[in-house]
Amino acid sequence: MLKANGFDNALIGIGRRCSQEDVLVYDFNKAVKILVNRDNMTEEEAVEYLEFNTVGAWVGDKTPMFVYPMTIEEIDEMQ
């Protein structure tokens, strides 16, 4: 499994899918807070940075996963 460097405090566990390699799973919102606090980014800058440079980076089957925590009501509203 590959780690997202600098985001240990956003790690929430391991993701497992049928016939796929396990991957590390990070909380996107916690990762945003890390960038805001550590790198003095605004929340908007941190979201843009993460989406482009981290979430959007594919480095193979062991690429970490970022989760956007939501309630079932929030998910239903998206559909």
PDB file with SEQRES, HELIX, SHEET and CRYST1 records, atoms N, CA, C and O in Angstrom:
SEQRES   1 A   79  MET LEU LYS ALA ASN GLY PHE ASP ASN ALA LEU ILE GLY          
SEQRES   2 A   79  ILE GLY ARG ARG CYS SER GLN GLU ASP VAL LEU VAL TYR          
SEQRES   3 A   79  ASP PHE ASN LYS ALA VAL LYS ILE LEU VAL ASN ARG ASP          
SEQRES   4 A   79  ASN MET THR GLU GLU GLU ALA VAL GLU TYR LEU GLU PHE          
SEQRES   5 A   79  ASN THR VAL GLY ALA TRP VAL GLY ASP LYS THR PRO MET          
SEQRES   6 A   79  PHE VAL TYR PRO MET THR ILE GLU GLU ILE ASP GLU MET          
SEQRES   7 A   79  GLN                                                          
HELIX    1 AA1 ASP A    8  ALA A   10  5                                   3    
HELIX    2 AA2 PHE A   28  ASP A   39  1                                  12    
HELIX    3 AA3 GLU A   43  TYR A   49  1                                   7    
HELIX    4 AA4 LEU A   50  VAL A   55  3                                   6    
HELIX    5 AA5 ILE A   72  MET A   78  1                                   7    
SHEET    1 AA1 3 LEU A  11  GLY A  15  0                                        
SHEET    2 AA1 3 VAL A  23  ASP A  27 -1                                        
SHEET    3 AA1 3 MET A  65  VAL A  67  1                                        
CRYST1    1.000    1.000    1.000  90.00  90.00  90.00 P 1           1          
ATOM      1  N   MET A   1       0.846  -1.183   0.000  1.00  0.00           N  
ATOM      2  CA  MET A   1       0.000   0.000   0.000  1.00  0.00           C  
ATOM      3  C   MET A   1       0.884   1.236   0.000  1.00  0.00           C  
ATOM      4  O   MET A   1       1.933   1.261   0.643  1.00  0.00           O  
ATOM      5  N   LEU A   2       0.464   2.238  -0.708  1.00  0.00           N  
ATOM      6  CA  LEU A   2       1.209   3.493  -0.779  1.00  0.00           C  
ATOM      7  C   LEU A   2       0.589   4.515   0.166  1.00  0.00           C  
ATOM      8  O   LEU A   2      -0.630   4.596   0.312  1.00  0.00           O  
ATOM      9  N   LYS A   3       1.464   5.293   0.803  1.00  0.00           N  
ATOM     10  CA  LYS A   3       1.012   6.353   1.702  1.00  0.00           C  
ATOM     11  C   LYS A   3       0.956   7.679   0.961  1.00  0.00           C  
ATOM     12  O   LYS A   3       1.734   7.924   0.039  1.00  0.00           O  
ATOM     13  N   ALA A   4       0.031   8.525   1.373  1.00  0.00           N  
ATOM     14  CA  ALA A   4      -0.001   9.909   0.914  1.00  0.00           C  
ATOM     15  C   ALA A   4       0.862  10.682   1.909  1.00  0.00           C  
ATOM     16  O   ALA A   4       0.439  10.943   3.035  1.00  0.00           O  
ATOM     17  N   ASN A   5       2.053  11.040   1.494  1.00  0.00           N  
ATOM     18  CA  ASN A   5       3.014  11.685   2.396  1.00  0.00           C  
ATOM     19  C   ASN A   5       2.472  12.956   3.024  1.00  0.00           C  
ATOM     20  O   ASN A   5       1.924  13.823   2.343  1.00  0.00           O  
ATOM     21  N   GLY A   6       2.635  13.047   4.331  1.00  0.00           N  
ATOM     22  CA  GLY A   6       2.234  14.238   5.059  1.00  0.00           C  
ATOM     23  C   GLY A   6       0.794  14.223   5.544  1.00  0.00           C  
ATOM     24  O   GLY A   6       0.326  15.203   6.123  1.00  0.00           O  
ATOM     25  N   PHE A   7       0.091  13.127   5.314  1.00  0.00           N  
ATOM     26  CA  PHE A   7      -1.321  13.078   5.679  1.00  0.00           C  
ATOM     27  C   PHE A   7      -1.645  11.946   6.655  1.00  0.00           C  
ATOM     28  O   PHE A   7      -2.765  11.437   6.668  1.00  0.00           O  
ATOM     29  N   ASP A   8      -0.675  11.557   7.459  1.00  0.00           N  
ATOM     30  CA  ASP A   8      -0.893  10.467   8.419  1.00  0.00           C  
ATOM     31  C   ASP A   8      -2.088  10.727   9.329  1.00  0.00           C  
ATOM     32  O   ASP A   8      -2.828   9.798   9.654  1.00  0.00           O  
ATOM     33  N   ASN A   9      -2.286  11.966   9.740  1.00  0.00           N  
ATOM     34  CA  ASN A   9      -3.402  12.278  10.643  1.00  0.00           C  
ATOM     35  C   ASN A   9      -4.757  12.259   9.958  1.00  0.00           C  
ATOM     36  O   ASN A   9      -5.786  12.376  10.624  1.00  0.00           O  
ATOM     37  N   ALA A  10      -4.776  12.114   8.646  1.00  0.00           N  
ATOM     38  CA  ALA A  10      -6.033  11.995   7.909  1.00  0.00           C  
ATOM     39  C   ALA A  10      -6.342  10.538   7.554  1.00  0.00           C  
ATOM     40  O   ALA A  10      -7.401  10.245   6.999  1.00  0.00           O  
ATOM     41  N   LEU A  11      -5.427   9.635   7.872  1.00  0.00           N  
ATOM     42  CA  LEU A  11      -5.619   8.221   7.576  1.00  0.00           C  
ATOM     43  C   LEU A  11      -6.754   7.664   8.422  1.00  0.00           C  
ATOM     44  O   LEU A  11      -6.770   7.845   9.639  1.00  0.00           O  
ATOM     45  N   ILE A  12      -7.707   6.984   7.779  1.00  0.00           N  
ATOM     46  CA  ILE A  12      -8.841   6.427   8.533  1.00  0.00           C  
ATOM     47  C   ILE A  12      -8.920   4.908   8.440  1.00  0.00           C  
ATOM     48  O   ILE A  12      -9.728   4.297   9.139  1.00  0.00           O  
ATOM     49  N   GLY A  13      -8.106   4.285   7.599  1.00  0.00           N  
ATOM     50  CA  GLY A  13      -8.125   2.831   7.553  1.00  0.00           C  
ATOM     51  C   GLY A  13      -7.671   2.279   6.224  1.00  0.00           C  
ATOM     52  O   GLY A  13      -6.969   2.929   5.448  1.00  0.00           O  
ATOM     53  N   ILE A  14      -8.102   1.048   5.993  1.00  0.00           N  
ATOM     54  CA  ILE A  14      -7.739   0.323   4.781  1.00  0.00           C  
ATOM     55  C   ILE A  14      -9.006   0.036   3.989  1.00  0.00           C  
ATOM     56  O   ILE A  14     -10.018  -0.380   4.552  1.00  0.00           O  
ATOM     57  N   GLY A  15      -8.943   0.260   2.686  1.00  0.00           N  
ATOM     58  CA  GLY A  15     -10.064  -0.047   1.810  1.00  0.00           C  
ATOM     59  C   GLY A  15      -9.841  -1.386   1.145  1.00  0.00           C  
ATOM     60  O   GLY A  15      -8.738  -1.691   0.691  1.00  0.00           O  
ATOM     61  N   ARG A  16     -10.886  -2.179   1.091  1.00  0.00           N  
ATOM     62  CA  ARG A  16     -10.797  -3.515   0.520  1.00  0.00           C  
ATOM     63  C   ARG A  16     -11.945  -3.700  -0.472  1.00  0.00           C  
ATOM     64  O   ARG A  16     -13.106  -3.431  -0.161  1.00  0.00           O  
ATOM     65  N   ARG A  17     -11.595  -4.164  -1.672  1.00  0.00           N  
ATOM     66  CA  ARG A  17     -12.596  -4.455  -2.689  1.00  0.00           C  
ATOM     67  C   ARG A  17     -12.292  -5.823  -3.286  1.00  0.00           C  
ATOM     68  O   ARG A  17     -11.135  -6.241  -3.339  1.00  0.00           O  
ATOM     69  N   CYS A  18     -13.306  -6.500  -3.724  1.00  0.00           N  
ATOM     70  CA  CYS A  18     -13.170  -7.828  -4.305  1.00  0.00           C  
ATOM     71  C   CYS A  18     -12.172  -7.819  -5.459  1.00  0.00           C  
ATOM     72  O   CYS A  18     -12.269  -7.002  -6.375  1.00  0.00           O  
ATOM     73  N   SER A  19     -11.225  -8.728  -5.399  1.00  0.00           N  
ATOM     74  CA  SER A  19     -10.228  -8.922  -6.467  1.00  0.00           C  
ATOM     75  C   SER A  19      -9.332  -7.714  -6.697  1.00  0.00           C  
ATOM     76  O   SER A  19      -8.680  -7.617  -7.736  1.00  0.00           O  
ATOM     77  N   GLN A  20      -9.292  -6.797  -5.744  1.00  0.00           N  
ATOM     78  CA  GLN A  20      -8.429  -5.618  -5.857  1.00  0.00           C  
ATOM     79  C   GLN A  20      -7.458  -5.613  -4.683  1.00  0.00           C  
ATOM     80  O   GLN A  20      -7.733  -6.199  -3.636  1.00  0.00           O  
ATOM     81  N   GLU A  21      -6.333  -4.955  -4.863  1.00  0.00           N  
ATOM     82  CA  GLU A  21      -5.390  -4.818  -3.757  1.00  0.00           C  
ATOM     83  C   GLU A  21      -5.952  -3.857  -2.715  1.00  0.00           C  
ATOM     84  O   GLU A  21      -6.649  -2.901  -3.055  1.00  0.00           O  
ATOM     85  N   ASP A  22      -5.645  -4.115  -1.446  1.00  0.00           N  
ATOM     86  CA  ASP A  22      -6.038  -3.189  -0.387  1.00  0.00           C  
ATOM     87  C   ASP A  22      -5.312  -1.862  -0.588  1.00  0.00           C  
ATOM     88  O   ASP A  22      -4.177  -1.827  -1.063  1.00  0.00           O  
ATOM     89  N   VAL A  23      -5.982  -0.773  -0.219  1.00  0.00           N  
ATOM     90  CA  VAL A  23      -5.376   0.554  -0.311  1.00  0.00           C  
ATOM     91  C   VAL A  23      -5.627   1.312   0.980  1.00  0.00           C  
ATOM     92  O   VAL A  23      -6.598   1.049   1.690  1.00  0.00           O  
ATOM     93  N   LEU A  24      -4.748   2.251   1.277  1.00  0.00           N  
ATOM     94  CA  LEU A  24      -4.959   3.122   2.423  1.00  0.00           C  
ATOM     95  C   LEU A  24      -6.057   4.118   2.088  1.00  0.00           C  
ATOM     96  O   LEU A  24      -6.172   4.574   0.951  1.00  0.00           O  
ATOM     97  N   VAL A  25      -6.865   4.451   3.092  1.00  0.00           N  
ATOM     98  CA  VAL A  25      -8.001   5.349   2.895  1.00  0.00           C  
ATOM     99  C   VAL A  25      -7.835   6.564   3.796  1.00  0.00           C  
ATOM    100  O   VAL A  25      -7.570   6.435   4.991  1.00  0.00           O  
ATOM    101  N   TYR A  26      -7.993   7.737   3.212  1.00  0.00           N  
ATOM    102  CA  TYR A  26      -7.838   8.997   3.918  1.00  0.00           C  
ATOM    103  C   TYR A  26      -9.146   9.778   3.895  1.00  0.00           C  
ATOM    104  O   TYR A  26      -9.927   9.674   2.949  1.00  0.00           O  
ATOM    105  N   ASP A  27      -9.372  10.554   4.936  1.00  0.00           N  
ATOM    106  CA  ASP A  27     -10.517  11.459   5.019  1.00  0.00           C  
ATOM    107  C   ASP A  27     -10.123  12.758   4.314  1.00  0.00           C  
ATOM    108  O   ASP A  27      -9.205  13.455   4.744  1.00  0.00           O  
ATOM    109  N   PHE A  28     -10.823  13.069   3.236  1.00  0.00           N  
ATOM    110  CA  PHE A  28     -10.512  14.264   2.444  1.00  0.00           C  
ATOM    111  C   PHE A  28     -10.572  15.532   3.293  1.00  0.00           C  
ATOM    112  O   PHE A  28      -9.698  16.393   3.190  1.00  0.00           O  
ATOM    113  N   ASN A  29     -11.608  15.647   4.135  1.00  0.00           N  
ATOM    114  CA  ASN A  29     -11.774  16.860   4.945  1.00  0.00           C  
ATOM    115  C   ASN A  29     -10.645  17.031   5.951  1.00  0.00           C  
ATOM    116  O   ASN A  29     -10.205  18.151   6.211  1.00  0.00           O  
ATOM    117  N   LYS A  30     -10.177  15.929   6.514  1.00  0.00           N  
ATOM    118  CA  LYS A  30      -9.041  16.003   7.438  1.00  0.00           C  
ATOM    119  C   LYS A  30      -7.774  16.412   6.695  1.00  0.00           C  
ATOM    120  O   LYS A  30      -6.948  17.154   7.228  1.00  0.00           O  
ATOM    121  N   ALA A  31      -7.623  15.927   5.468  1.00  0.00           N  
ATOM    122  CA  ALA A  31      -6.461  16.302   4.657  1.00  0.00           C  
ATOM    123  C   ALA A  31      -6.487  17.792   4.341  1.00  0.00           C  
ATOM    124  O   ALA A  31      -5.445  18.449   4.344  1.00  0.00           O  
ATOM    125  N   VAL A  32      -7.672  18.325   4.069  1.00  0.00           N  
ATOM    126  CA  VAL A  32      -7.809  19.767   3.829  1.00  0.00           C  
ATOM    127  C   VAL A  32      -7.345  20.535   5.062  1.00  0.00           C  
ATOM    128  O   VAL A  32      -6.588  21.499   4.943  1.00  0.00           O  
ATOM    129  N   LYS A  33      -7.789  20.120   6.234  1.00  0.00           N  
ATOM    130  CA  LYS A  33      -7.412  20.803   7.480  1.00  0.00           C  
ATOM    131  C   LYS A  33      -5.910  20.760   7.706  1.00  0.00           C  
ATOM    132  O   LYS A  33      -5.329  21.724   8.204  1.00  0.00           O  
ATOM    133  N   ILE A  34      -5.280  19.655   7.347  1.00  0.00           N  
ATOM    134  CA  ILE A  34      -3.825  19.555   7.476  1.00  0.00           C  
ATOM    135  C   ILE A  34      -3.148  20.621   6.629  1.00  0.00           C  
ATOM    136  O   ILE A  34      -2.247  21.311   7.106  1.00  0.00           O  
ATOM    137  N   LEU A  35      -3.573  20.763   5.377  1.00  0.00           N  
ATOM    138  CA  LEU A  35      -2.966  21.768   4.502  1.00  0.00           C  
ATOM    139  C   LEU A  35      -3.229  23.188   4.986  1.00  0.00           C  
ATOM    140  O   LEU A  35      -2.353  24.048   4.901  1.00  0.00           O  
ATOM    141  N   VAL A  36      -4.427  23.432   5.489  1.00  0.00           N  
ATOM    142  CA  VAL A  36      -4.758  24.761   6.002  1.00  0.00           C  
ATOM    143  C   VAL A  36      -3.866  25.101   7.192  1.00  0.00           C  
ATOM    144  O   VAL A  36      -3.314  26.199   7.265  1.00  0.00           O  
ATOM    145  N   ASN A  37      -3.727  24.168   8.116  1.00  0.00           N  
ATOM    146  CA  ASN A  37      -2.943  24.416   9.331  1.00  0.00           C  
ATOM    147  C   ASN A  37      -1.440  24.358   9.100  1.00  0.00           C  
ATOM    148  O   ASN A  37      -0.697  25.198   9.609  1.00  0.00           O  
ATOM    149  N   ARG A  38      -0.995  23.379   8.342  1.00  0.00           N  
ATOM    150  CA  ARG A  38       0.443  23.174   8.148  1.00  0.00           C  
ATOM    151  C   ARG A  38       1.048  24.140   7.135  1.00  0.00           C  
ATOM    152  O   ARG A  38       2.140  24.670   7.342  1.00  0.00           O  
ATOM    153  N   ASP A  39       0.324  24.364   6.032  1.00  0.00           N  
ATOM    154  CA  ASP A  39       0.873  25.136   4.915  1.00  0.00           C  
ATOM    155  C   ASP A  39       0.244  26.508   4.748  1.00  0.00           C  
ATOM    156  O   ASP A  39       0.517  27.212   3.776  1.00  0.00           O  
ATOM    157  N   ASN A  40      -0.607  26.888   5.709  1.00  0.00           N  
ATOM    158  CA  ASN A  40      -1.266  28.201   5.683  1.00  0.00           C  
ATOM    159  C   ASN A  40      -2.049  28.452   4.397  1.00  0.00           C  
ATOM    160  O   ASN A  40      -2.123  29.586   3.923  1.00  0.00           O  
ATOM    161  N   MET A  41      -2.630  27.400   3.837  1.00  0.00           N  
ATOM    162  CA  MET A  41      -3.478  27.568   2.656  1.00  0.00           C  
ATOM    163  C   MET A  41      -4.869  27.976   3.109  1.00  0.00           C  
ATOM    164  O   MET A  41      -5.273  27.702   4.239  1.00  0.00           O  
ATOM    165  N   THR A  42      -5.593  28.631   2.219  1.00  0.00           N  
ATOM    166  CA  THR A  42      -7.011  28.828   2.481  1.00  0.00           C  
ATOM    167  C   THR A  42      -7.686  27.478   2.236  1.00  0.00           C  
ATOM    168  O   THR A  42      -7.090  26.582   1.637  1.00  0.00           O  
ATOM    169  N   GLU A  43      -8.920  27.334   2.697  1.00  0.00           N  
ATOM    170  CA  GLU A  43      -9.630  26.076   2.462  1.00  0.00           C  
ATOM    171  C   GLU A  43      -9.798  25.819   0.968  1.00  0.00           C  
ATOM    172  O   GLU A  43      -9.647  24.688   0.507  1.00  0.00           O  
ATOM    173  N   GLU A  44     -10.106  26.861   0.222  1.00  0.00           N  
ATOM    174  CA  GLU A  44     -10.261  26.732  -1.234  1.00  0.00           C  
ATOM    175  C   GLU A  44      -8.960  26.270  -1.890  1.00  0.00           C  
ATOM    176  O   GLU A  44      -8.981  25.387  -2.748  1.00  0.00           O  
ATOM    177  N   GLU A  45      -7.839  26.854  -1.497  1.00  0.00           N  
ATOM    178  CA  GLU A  45      -6.540  26.450  -2.033  1.00  0.00           C  
ATOM    179  C   GLU A  45      -6.233  24.994  -1.696  1.00  0.00           C  
ATOM    180  O   GLU A  45      -5.736  24.242  -2.535  1.00  0.00           O  
ATOM    181  N   ALA A  46      -6.535  24.607  -0.465  1.00  0.00           N  
ATOM    182  CA  ALA A  46      -6.259  23.242  -0.027  1.00  0.00           C  
ATOM    183  C   ALA A  46      -7.092  22.229  -0.810  1.00  0.00           C  
ATOM    184  O   ALA A  46      -6.580  21.185  -1.213  1.00  0.00           O  
ATOM    185  N   VAL A  47      -8.368  22.531  -1.026  1.00  0.00           N  
ATOM    186  CA  VAL A  47      -9.233  21.641  -1.798  1.00  0.00           C  
ATOM    187  C   VAL A  47      -8.707  21.513  -3.225  1.00  0.00           C  
ATOM    188  O   VAL A  47      -8.594  20.405  -3.749  1.00  0.00           O  
ATOM    189  N   GLU A  48      -8.388  22.628  -3.845  1.00  0.00           N  
ATOM    190  CA  GLU A  48      -7.870  22.605  -5.213  1.00  0.00           C  
ATOM    191  C   GLU A  48      -6.566  21.817  -5.292  1.00  0.00           C  
ATOM    192  O   GLU A  48      -6.383  21.006  -6.199  1.00  0.00           O  
ATOM    193  N   TYR A  49      -5.667  22.052  -4.350  1.00  0.00           N  
ATOM    194  CA  TYR A  49      -4.386  21.344  -4.319  1.00  0.00           C  
ATOM    195  C   TYR A  49      -4.609  19.843  -4.198  1.00  0.00           C  
ATOM    196  O   TYR A  49      -4.041  19.063  -4.963  1.00  0.00           O  
ATOM    197  N   LEU A  50      -5.433  19.439  -3.241  1.00  0.00           N  
ATOM    198  CA  LEU A  50      -5.673  18.012  -3.029  1.00  0.00           C  
ATOM    199  C   LEU A  50      -6.326  17.359  -4.242  1.00  0.00           C  
ATOM    200  O   LEU A  50      -5.910  16.281  -4.667  1.00  0.00           O  
ATOM    201  N   GLU A  51      -7.332  17.998  -4.794  1.00  0.00           N  
ATOM    202  CA  GLU A  51      -8.038  17.403  -5.923  1.00  0.00           C  
ATOM    203  C   GLU A  51      -7.124  17.234  -7.132  1.00  0.00           C  
ATOM    204  O   GLU A  51      -7.217  16.234  -7.844  1.00  0.00           O  
ATOM    205  N   PHE A  52      -6.253  18.191  -7.366  1.00  0.00           N  
ATOM    206  CA  PHE A  52      -5.388  18.123  -8.543  1.00  0.00           C  
ATOM    207  C   PHE A  52      -4.151  17.266  -8.302  1.00  0.00           C  
ATOM    208  O   PHE A  52      -3.823  16.409  -9.123  1.00  0.00           O  
ATOM    209  N   ASN A  53      -3.458  17.490  -7.177  1.00  0.00           N  
ATOM    210  CA  ASN A  53      -2.153  16.876  -6.946  1.00  0.00           C  
ATOM    211  C   ASN A  53      -2.184  15.554  -6.188  1.00  0.00           C  
ATOM    212  O   ASN A  53      -1.235  14.774  -6.271  1.00  0.00           O  
ATOM    213  N   THR A  54      -3.236  15.297  -5.467  1.00  0.00           N  
ATOM    214  CA  THR A  54      -3.254  14.104  -4.624  1.00  0.00           C  
ATOM    215  C   THR A  54      -4.364  13.153  -5.042  1.00  0.00           C  
ATOM    216  O   THR A  54      -4.082  12.026  -5.448  1.00  0.00           O  
ATOM    217  N   VAL A  55      -5.600  13.574  -4.954  1.00  0.00           N  
ATOM    218  CA  VAL A  55      -6.724  12.722  -5.344  1.00  0.00           C  
ATOM    219  C   VAL A  55      -6.637  12.406  -6.837  1.00  0.00           C  
ATOM    220  O   VAL A  55      -6.957  11.295  -7.258  1.00  0.00           O  
ATOM    221  N   GLY A  56      -6.213  13.364  -7.618  1.00  0.00           N  
ATOM    222  CA  GLY A  56      -6.134  13.188  -9.064  1.00  0.00           C  
ATOM    223  C   GLY A  56      -4.870  12.510  -9.556  1.00  0.00           C  
ATOM    224  O   GLY A  56      -4.672  12.380 -10.764  1.00  0.00           O  
ATOM    225  N   ALA A  57      -4.020  12.079  -8.654  1.00  0.00           N  
ATOM    226  CA  ALA A  57      -2.765  11.438  -9.059  1.00  0.00           C  
ATOM    227  C   ALA A  57      -2.905   9.922  -8.998  1.00  0.00           C  
ATOM    228  O   ALA A  57      -3.146   9.367  -7.926  1.00  0.00           O  
ATOM    229  N   TRP A  58      -2.757   9.253 -10.124  1.00  0.00           N  
ATOM    230  CA  TRP A  58      -2.809   7.797 -10.178  1.00  0.00           C  
ATOM    231  C   TRP A  58      -1.381   7.282 -10.251  1.00  0.00           C  
ATOM    232  O   TRP A  58      -0.633   7.617 -11.170  1.00  0.00           O  
ATOM    233  N   VAL A  59      -1.009   6.459  -9.266  1.00  0.00           N  
ATOM    234  CA  VAL A  59       0.346   5.899  -9.245  1.00  0.00           C  
ATOM    235  C   VAL A  59       0.291   4.370  -9.199  1.00  0.00           C  
ATOM    236  O   VAL A  59       1.179   3.725  -8.642  1.00  0.00           O  
ATOM    237  N   GLY A  60      -0.747   3.809  -9.781  1.00  0.00           N  
ATOM    238  CA  GLY A  60      -0.869   2.362  -9.856  1.00  0.00           C  
ATOM    239  C   GLY A  60      -1.953   1.815  -8.944  1.00  0.00           C  
ATOM    240  O   GLY A  60      -2.668   2.563  -8.276  1.00  0.00           O  
ATOM    241  N   ASP A  61      -2.057   0.499  -8.931  1.00  0.00           N  
ATOM    242  CA  ASP A  61      -3.124  -0.174  -8.191  1.00  0.00           C  
ATOM    243  C   ASP A  61      -3.099   0.081  -6.691  1.00  0.00           C  
ATOM    244  O   ASP A  61      -4.108  -0.116  -6.014  1.00  0.00           O  
ATOM    245  N   LYS A  62      -1.978   0.510  -6.174  1.00  0.00           N  
ATOM    246  CA  LYS A  62      -1.865   0.760  -4.733  1.00  0.00           C  
ATOM    247  C   LYS A  62      -2.076   2.223  -4.363  1.00  0.00           C  
ATOM    248  O   LYS A  62      -1.812   2.624  -3.229  1.00  0.00           O  
ATOM    249  N   THR A  63      -2.553   3.021  -5.319  1.00  0.00           N  
ATOM    250  CA  THR A  63      -2.824   4.438  -5.075  1.00  0.00           C  
ATOM    251  C   THR A  63      -3.820   4.584  -3.931  1.00  0.00           C  
ATOM    252  O   THR A  63      -4.866   3.935  -3.944  1.00  0.00           O  
ATOM    253  N   PRO A  64      -3.517   5.425  -2.939  1.00  0.00           N  
ATOM    254  CA  PRO A  64      -4.450   5.622  -1.821  1.00  0.00           C  
ATOM    255  C   PRO A  64      -5.786   6.203  -2.294  1.00  0.00           C  
ATOM    256  O   PRO A  64      -5.887   6.804  -3.363  1.00  0.00           O  
ATOM    257  N   MET A  65      -6.795   6.000  -1.460  1.00  0.00           N  
ATOM    258  CA  MET A  65      -8.147   6.487  -1.742  1.00  0.00           C  
ATOM    259  C   MET A  65      -8.477   7.602  -0.753  1.00  0.00           C  
ATOM    260  O   MET A  65      -8.117   7.536   0.422  1.00  0.00           O  
ATOM    261  N   PHE A  66      -9.166   8.624  -1.249  1.00  0.00           N  
ATOM    262  CA  PHE A  66      -9.648   9.700  -0.386  1.00  0.00           C  
ATOM    263  C   PHE A  66     -11.163   9.642  -0.346  1.00  0.00           C  
ATOM    264  O   PHE A  66     -11.823   9.549  -1.381  1.00  0.00           O  
ATOM    265  N   VAL A  67     -11.709   9.698   0.871  1.00  0.00           N  
ATOM    266  CA  VAL A  67     -13.146   9.585   1.088  1.00  0.00           C  
ATOM    267  C   VAL A  67     -13.699  10.951   1.461  1.00  0.00           C  
ATOM    268  O   VAL A  67     -13.097  11.695   2.235  1.00  0.00           O  
ATOM    269  N   TYR A  68     -14.860  11.263   0.894  1.00  0.00           N  
ATOM    270  CA  TYR A  68     -15.585  12.472   1.227  1.00  0.00           C  
ATOM    271  C   TYR A  68     -16.722  12.059   2.165  1.00  0.00           C  
ATOM    272  O   TYR A  68     -17.776  11.638   1.689  1.00  0.00           O  
ATOM    273  N   PRO A  69     -16.537  12.167   3.487  1.00  0.00           N  
ATOM    274  CA  PRO A  69     -17.575  11.711   4.417  1.00  0.00           C  
ATOM    275  C   PRO A  69     -18.895  12.447   4.180  1.00  0.00           C  
ATOM    276  O   PRO A  69     -18.935  13.673   4.071  1.00  0.00           O  
ATOM    277  N   MET A  70     -19.976  11.660   4.103  1.00  0.00           N  
ATOM    278  CA  MET A  70     -21.310  12.220   3.859  1.00  0.00           C  
ATOM    279  C   MET A  70     -22.342  11.371   4.576  1.00  0.00           C  
ATOM    280  O   MET A  70     -22.126  10.187   4.833  1.00  0.00           O  
ATOM    281  N   THR A  71     -23.453  11.988   4.892  1.00  0.00           N  
ATOM    282  CA  THR A  71     -24.588  11.250   5.438  1.00  0.00           C  
ATOM    283  C   THR A  71     -25.395  10.664   4.278  1.00  0.00           C  
ATOM    284  O   THR A  71     -25.228  11.073   3.129  1.00  0.00           O  
ATOM    285  N   ILE A  72     -26.253   9.724   4.581  1.00  0.00           N  
ATOM    286  CA  ILE A  72     -27.097   9.141   3.537  1.00  0.00           C  
ATOM    287  C   ILE A  72     -28.008  10.198   2.922  1.00  0.00           C  
ATOM    288  O   ILE A  72     -28.316  10.140   1.732  1.00  0.00           O  
ATOM    289  N   GLU A  73     -28.438  11.162   3.732  1.00  0.00           N  
ATOM    290  CA  GLU A  73     -29.284  12.243   3.217  1.00  0.00           C  
ATOM    291  C   GLU A  73     -28.518  13.097   2.203  1.00  0.00           C  
ATOM    292  O   GLU A  73     -29.071  13.483   1.173  1.00  0.00           O  
ATOM    293  N   GLU A  74     -27.264  13.388   2.489  1.00  0.00           N  
ATOM    294  CA  GLU A  74     -26.449  14.170   1.561  1.00  0.00           C  
ATOM    295  C   GLU A  74     -26.227  13.413   0.256  1.00  0.00           C  
ATOM    296  O   GLU A  74     -26.243  14.008  -0.822  1.00  0.00           O  
ATOM    297  N   ILE A  75     -26.023  12.109   0.354  1.00  0.00           N  
ATOM    298  CA  ILE A  75     -25.837  11.299  -0.848  1.00  0.00           C  
ATOM    299  C   ILE A  75     -27.123  11.258  -1.664  1.00  0.00           C  
ATOM    300  O   ILE A  75     -27.093  11.389  -2.888  1.00  0.00           O  
ATOM    301  N   ASP A  76     -28.260  11.074  -0.979  1.00  0.00           N  
ATOM    302  CA  ASP A  76     -29.549  11.052  -1.675  1.00  0.00           C  
ATOM    303  C   ASP A  76     -29.814  12.358  -2.418  1.00  0.00           C  
ATOM    304  O   ASP A  76     -30.378  12.345  -3.512  1.00  0.00           O  
ATOM    305  N   GLU A  77     -29.412  13.480  -1.835  1.00  0.00           N  
ATOM    306  CA  GLU A  77     -29.610  14.782  -2.475  1.00  0.00           C  
ATOM    307  C   GLU A  77     -28.800  14.927  -3.749  1.00  0.00           C  
ATOM    308  O   GLU A  77     -29.178  15.691  -4.638  1.00  0.00           O  
ATOM    309  N   MET A  78     -27.701  14.213  -3.851  1.00  0.00           N  
ATOM    310  CA  MET A  78     -26.844  14.283  -5.028  1.00  0.00           C  
ATOM    311  C   MET A  78     -27.443  13.529  -6.221  1.00  0.00           C  
ATOM    312  O   MET A  78     -27.091  13.806  -7.368  1.00  0.00           O  
ATOM    313  N   GLN A  79     -28.327  12.600  -5.961  1.00  0.00           N  
ATOM    314  CA  GLN A  79     -28.857  11.744  -7.024  1.00  0.00           C  
ATOM    315  C   GLN A  79     -30.077  12.320  -7.671  1.00  0.00           C  
ATOM    316  O   GLN A  79     -30.637  11.714  -8.584  1.00  0.00           O  
TER     317      GLN A  79                                                      
END                                                                             
